[in-house]
Amino acid sequence: MKAIETTATINDLGQLTLDTPLDPTQPRRVRVIVLIPEDENPDPDDTPTEVVLEGIRQGLHEAFTGQTIPLAQLWDGIDAD
């Protein structure tokens, strides 16, 4: 069994609308687990999945294209005091 995590919105009829479409290989029935936050106010420190994925894509692109900083230079200019 393959697991796919995505986000969705529940409308007033109780139907789910996925934020991004799934890429199924063929039509089939699936099992769905819905996790509903108990608090209506989202955690301001919880980064949206789309933002996290974009950061990962950008980091991989920079790594593959050689846009990196040598490890020895990472702490240059930072005072430990």
C-alpha distances in whole Angstrom, upper triangle without the diagonal:
4,7,10,13,16,19,21,24,25,28,31,29,26,24,22,22,20,22,21,19,15,15,13,13,14,15,13,12,10,10,12,14,17,19,23,25,28,31,32,33,30,31,33,32,28,28,26,22,24,27,25,23,27,28,26,26,30,30,28,31,33,32,32,35,37,38,38,40,41,40,44,45,42,45,48,50,48,50,49,52
4,7,10,13,17,19,22,23,26,29,28,25,23,20,20,18,19,17,16,12,12,11,12,14,15,13,13,10,10,12,13,16,18,22,24,27,29,30,31,28,28,30,29,25,25,22,19,21,24,22,20,23,25,22,22,26,26,25,27,30,29,29,32,34,34,34,37,38,37,41,42,39,42,45,46,45,47,46,49
4,7,10,13,15,19,20,24,27,26,22,20,17,18,15,17,15,15,11,12,12,14,16,16,14,13,10,10,10,10,13,14,18,20,23,25,26,27,24,25,27,25,22,21,19,16,18,21,19,17,21,22,20,21,25,25,23,26,29,28,28,31,33,33,33,36,37,36,40,40,37,39,43,44,42,45,44,47
4,7,10,12,16,18,21,24,24,21,19,15,15,12,13,12,11,8,10,11,13,15,15,14,14,11,11,10,11,12,14,17,19,22,24,24,25,22,23,24,23,19,18,16,13,14,17,16,14,18,20,18,18,22,23,21,24,27,26,26,29,31,31,31,34,36,35,38,39,36,38,41,42,41,43,43,45
4,7,10,14,16,19,23,23,19,17,14,14,11,11,11,11,10,12,13,16,18,18,17,16,13,12,10,10,10,11,14,16,19,21,21,21,18,19,21,20,16,15,13,10,12,15,13,12,16,18,16,17,21,21,21,23,26,26,26,29,31,30,30,33,35,34,37,37,34,36,39,40,38,41,40,43
4,7,11,13,16,20,20,17,15,12,11,7,7,7,9,9,12,14,17,19,18,18,17,14,13,11,11,10,11,13,15,19,19,19,19,16,18,19,19,15,14,11,8,10,13,13,12,15,17,16,17,20,21,21,23,26,26,27,29,31,30,31,33,35,34,38,37,34,37,39,40,39,41,41,43
4,7,10,13,17,18,15,13,10,9,6,6,8,10,11,14,16,20,21,20,20,19,16,15,12,11,9,10,11,12,16,17,16,16,14,15,17,17,14,13,10,8,10,13,13,13,15,18,18,19,21,23,23,25,27,28,29,31,33,32,32,34,37,36,39,39,35,37,40,41,39,41,41,43
4,7,10,13,14,12,10,6,5,4,5,8,10,12,15,17,21,21,20,19,18,15,15,12,12,9,10,11,13,16,17,15,16,14,17,19,19,16,16,12,12,12,16,17,16,18,21,21,22,24,26,27,28,30,32,32,34,36,35,35,38,40,40,43,42,39,41,43,44,42,44,44,46
4,6,10,11,9,8,6,5,7,7,11,13,15,18,20,24,24,22,22,20,18,17,14,13,10,11,10,12,15,15,13,15,14,17,19,20,17,17,14,14,15,18,19,19,21,24,24,25,27,29,30,31,33,35,35,37,39,37,38,40,43,42,45,44,41,43,45,45,44,46,46,47
4,7,8,6,5,5,6,9,11,14,15,17,21,21,25,25,22,22,19,18,17,13,13,10,11,10,12,14,15,13,16,16,19,21,23,20,20,17,18,19,21,23,23,25,27,28,29,31,33,33,34,37,38,39,41,43,41,42,44,46,46,49,48,44,46,49,49,47,49,48,50
4,5,5,6,7,8,11,13,16,17,19,23,23,27,26,24,23,21,20,19,16,16,13,15,13,15,17,18,15,18,18,21,23,25,23,23,20,21,21,24,26,26,27,30,31,31,33,35,36,37,39,41,41,43,45,44,44,46,49,48,52,50,47,49,51,51,49,51,51,53
4,5,7,10,11,15,16,20,21,23,26,27,30,29,26,26,23,22,22,18,19,16,17,15,17,18,18,16,19,19,23,25,28,25,26,23,24,25,27,29,29,31,33,34,35,37,39,40,41,43,44,45,47,49,47,48,50,52,52,55,54,50,52,54,54,52,54,54,55
4,6,9,11,15,17,20,20,22,25,25,28,27,24,23,21,20,20,17,18,15,17,16,18,19,21,19,22,22,26,28,30,27,28,25,25,26,29,30,30,32,35,35,36,38,40,41,42,44,45,46,48,50,48,49,51,54,53,57,55,52,54,56,56,54,56,56,58
4,7,10,13,15,18,19,20,23,23,26,25,22,21,19,17,16,14,14,11,14,12,15,17,18,17,20,20,23,26,28,25,26,23,23,24,27,28,28,30,32,33,33,36,38,38,39,42,43,44,45,48,46,47,49,52,51,54,53,50,51,54,54,52,54,54,55
4,7,10,13,15,15,16,20,20,23,22,19,18,16,15,15,12,13,11,14,14,17,19,20,18,21,21,24,26,28,25,25,22,21,22,25,26,26,28,31,31,31,34,36,36,37,40,41,41,43,45,44,45,47,50,49,53,52,48,50,53,53,51,54,53,55
4,6,9,12,12,13,17,17,21,20,18,17,15,14,13,10,11,10,12,12,15,18,19,17,20,19,22,24,25,22,22,18,18,18,22,23,22,24,27,27,27,30,32,32,33,36,37,37,39,42,40,41,44,46,45,49,48,45,47,49,50,48,50,50,52
4,6,9,9,11,15,16,20,19,17,18,16,15,15,13,14,12,14,14,17,20,21,18,20,19,22,23,24,21,20,17,16,16,20,21,20,22,25,25,25,28,30,30,31,33,35,35,37,39,38,39,41,44,44,47,46,43,45,48,48,46,49,49,51
4,5,6,8,12,14,17,18,16,17,16,14,14,12,13,12,14,14,17,20,21,19,20,18,21,22,23,19,18,14,13,13,17,18,17,18,21,22,21,24,26,26,27,30,31,31,33,36,35,36,38,41,40,44,43,40,42,44,45,44,46,46,48
4,7,9,13,15,19,20,19,20,19,17,18,15,16,14,15,15,17,20,21,19,19,17,19,20,20,17,16,12,11,10,13,15,14,15,18,19,19,21,24,24,24,27,29,29,30,33,32,33,35,38,38,41,40,37,39,41,42,41,43,43,46
4,7,10,12,16,17,17,18,18,16,17,15,17,16,17,18,20,23,24,22,22,20,22,22,22,19,17,13,11,10,14,15,13,14,18,18,17,20,22,22,22,25,27,26,28,31,30,31,34,37,37,40,39,36,39,41,42,41,44,44,46
4,7,9,13,14,13,15,15,14,16,15,17,16,18,20,22,26,26,25,26,23,25,26,26,22,20,17,14,13,17,18,16,17,20,20,19,22,24,23,24,27,28,28,29,32,32,33,36,39,39,42,42,39,42,44,45,44,47,47,49
4,6,10,11,11,12,13,12,14,13,15,16,18,20,23,26,27,26,27,24,26,27,27,23,21,18,15,14,18,18,16,18,21,20,19,22,24,23,24,27,28,27,29,32,32,33,36,38,38,42,42,39,42,44,45,44,47,47,50
4,7,9,10,12,14,13,15,16,18,19,21,24,26,30,31,30,31,28,29,30,29,26,24,21,17,17,20,20,17,19,22,20,19,22,24,22,23,27,27,26,28,31,31,33,36,38,38,42,42,39,42,45,46,45,48,48,51
4,5,7,8,11,10,14,14,17,19,22,24,27,31,32,31,33,30,31,32,32,28,27,23,20,20,23,23,20,22,25,23,22,26,27,25,26,30,30,29,31,34,35,36,39,41,41,45,45,42,45,48,49,48,51,51,54
4,7,9,12,12,16,17,20,22,25,28,31,34,36,35,36,33,35,36,35,31,30,27,23,23,26,26,22,25,27,25,24,27,29,27,27,31,31,29,32,35,36,37,40,42,42,46,46,44,47,49,51,50,53,53,56
4,6,10,11,15,17,20,23,26,28,31,35,36,36,37,35,36,38,37,33,32,29,26,25,29,28,25,27,30,29,27,31,32,30,31,35,35,33,35,38,39,40,44,46,46,49,49,47,50,53,54,53,56,56,59
4,7,9,13,15,19,21,24,26,30,33,35,34,36,34,35,37,37,33,32,29,26,26,29,29,26,29,32,30,29,33,34,32,33,37,37,36,38,41,41,43,46,48,48,52,51,49,52,54,56,55,58,57,60
4,6,10,13,16,19,22,25,28,31,33,33,35,33,35,36,36,32,32,28,26,26,30,29,27,29,32,31,30,34,35,33,34,38,38,37,39,42,43,43,47,48,48,52,52,49,52,55,56,55,58,57,60
4,7,10,13,16,19,22,26,28,31,30,33,31,33,35,35,31,31,28,25,26,30,29,27,30,33,31,31,34,36,34,36,39,39,38,41,44,44,44,47,49,48,52,52,49,52,55,56,55,57,56,59
4,6,10,13,16,19,22,25,28,28,30,28,29,32,31,28,27,25,22,23,27,26,24,27,30,28,28,32,33,32,33,37,36,36,39,41,41,42,44,46,45,49,49,46,49,52,53,51,54,53,56
4,7,10,13,16,20,22,25,25,27,26,27,30,30,26,26,24,21,23,26,26,24,27,30,28,29,32,33,32,34,37,37,37,40,42,42,42,44,46,45,49,49,46,48,51,52,50,52,51,54
4,6,10,13,16,19,21,21,24,22,24,26,26,23,23,21,19,21,24,23,22,25,28,26,27,31,31,31,33,36,36,36,39,41,40,40,43,45,43,47,47,44,46,49,50,48,50,49,51
4,7,10,13,15,18,19,21,19,21,24,24,20,21,19,17,20,23,22,22,25,27,26,27,30,31,31,33,35,35,36,39,41,40,40,42,43,42,46,46,42,44,47,48,46,48,47,49
4,6,10,12,15,15,18,16,18,21,21,18,19,17,16,19,21,21,21,24,26,25,27,30,31,31,33,35,36,36,39,41,40,40,41,43,42,45,45,42,43,46,47,45,47,46,48
4,7,9,12,13,15,13,15,18,18,15,17,15,15,18,20,19,20,23,25,24,26,29,29,30,32,34,35,36,38,40,39,38,40,42,40,43,43,39,41,44,44,42,44,43,44
4,6,9,9,12,11,13,17,18,15,17,15,16,19,21,21,22,24,26,26,28,30,31,32,34,36,36,38,40,41,40,40,41,43,41,45,44,40,41,45,45,42,44,43,44
4,5,7,9,8,10,14,15,12,15,14,16,18,20,20,22,24,25,26,28,30,30,32,34,35,36,38,40,41,39,38,40,42,40,43,42,38,39,42,42,40,41,40,41
4,6,9,10,11,15,16,15,18,18,19,22,23,23,25,28,28,29,31,33,33,35,37,38,39,41,43,44,42,41,42,44,42,45,45,41,41,44,44,41,42,41,42
4,5,7,9,12,14,13,16,16,19,21,22,22,25,27,27,28,31,32,33,34,36,37,38,41,42,43,41,40,41,43,41,44,43,39,40,42,42,39,40,39,40
4,6,9,12,15,14,16,16,18,20,21,22,24,26,27,28,30,31,32,34,36,37,38,40,42,43,41,40,41,44,42,45,44,40,40,43,42,40,41,40,41
4,6,9,12,11,14,14,17,19,19,20,23,24,24,26,29,29,30,32,34,35,36,38,40,41,38,38,38,41,39,42,40,37,37,40,39,36,38,37,38
4,6,9,8,10,10,13,16,15,16,19,20,21,23,25,26,27,29,30,31,33,35,36,37,35,34,35,37,36,39,37,34,34,37,36,34,35,35,36
4,5,5,9,10,13,16,15,15,18,20,20,21,24,25,25,27,29,30,31,33,35,35,33,32,33,35,33,36,34,31,31,34,33,31,32,31,32
4,6,8,10,13,15,13,14,18,18,18,20,23,23,23,26,28,28,29,32,33,33,31,30,30,33,31,34,32,28,29,31,31,28,29,29,30
4,6,9,12,14,12,12,16,17,16,18,21,21,21,24,26,25,27,29,31,31,28,27,28,30,28,30,29,25,26,28,28,25,27,26,28
4,6,9,12,10,10,13,15,14,16,19,20,20,22,24,25,26,28,30,30,28,27,28,30,29,31,30,27,27,30,30,28,29,29,30
4,6,8,7,7,10,11,11,13,15,16,16,19,21,21,23,25,26,27,25,24,25,28,27,29,28,25,26,28,29,27,29,28,30
4,5,5,7,9,10,11,13,15,16,17,19,20,22,23,25,26,27,25,25,27,30,29,32,31,27,29,31,31,30,32,32,34
4,5,5,6,9,10,11,12,14,15,17,18,20,21,22,24,26,24,24,26,29,28,31,30,27,29,32,32,31,33,33,35
4,6,5,6,9,10,11,12,14,15,16,18,20,21,22,24,23,23,25,28,28,31,30,27,29,32,32,31,34,34,36
4,5,5,6,9,10,11,12,14,15,17,18,20,21,23,20,21,23,26,25,28,27,24,26,28,29,27,30,30,33
4,5,5,6,9,10,11,12,14,15,17,18,20,21,19,19,21,24,23,26,25,22,24,27,28,26,29,29,32
4,5,5,6,9,10,11,12,14,15,16,18,20,19,19,21,24,24,27,26,24,26,28,30,28,32,32,34
4,5,5,6,9,10,10,12,14,15,16,18,17,17,20,23,23,26,25,22,25,27,28,27,31,31,34
4,5,5,6,9,10,11,12,14,15,16,14,15,17,20,20,23,22,19,21,23,25,24,27,27,30
4,5,5,6,9,10,10,12,14,15,14,14,17,19,19,23,22,19,22,24,26,25,28,29,32
4,5,5,6,9,10,11,12,14,13,14,17,20,21,24,23,21,24,26,28,27,31,31,34
4,5,5,6,9,10,11,12,10,12,15,18,19,22,21,18,22,23,25,24,28,29,32
4,5,5,6,9,10,11,9,9,12,15,15,19,18,16,19,21,23,22,26,27,30
4,5,5,6,8,10,10,10,14,16,17,20,20,18,22,23,26,25,29,29,33
4,5,5,6,9,8,10,14,16,18,21,20,19,23,24,26,26,30,31,34
4,6,5,6,5,7,10,13,15,18,17,16,19,20,22,23,27,28,31
4,6,5,6,6,10,12,13,16,16,15,19,20,23,23,27,28,31
4,6,8,9,13,14,16,20,19,19,23,24,26,27,31,31,35
4,6,8,12,14,17,20,19,19,22,23,25,26,30,32,35
4,6,9,11,13,16,15,16,19,20,22,24,27,29,32
4,7,10,13,15,14,14,17,18,20,21,25,26,30
4,7,9,12,10,10,14,15,17,18,22,23,27
4,6,8,7,7,11,11,14,15,19,20,24
4,5,6,7,10,11,14,15,19,20,23
4,5,5,8,10,14,14,17,17,21
4,6,7,8,12,12,15,16,19
4,6,5,9,10,13,15,18
4,6,9,9,12,13,17
4,6,6,8,10,13
4,6,9,11,14
4,6,10,12
4,6,9
4,5
4
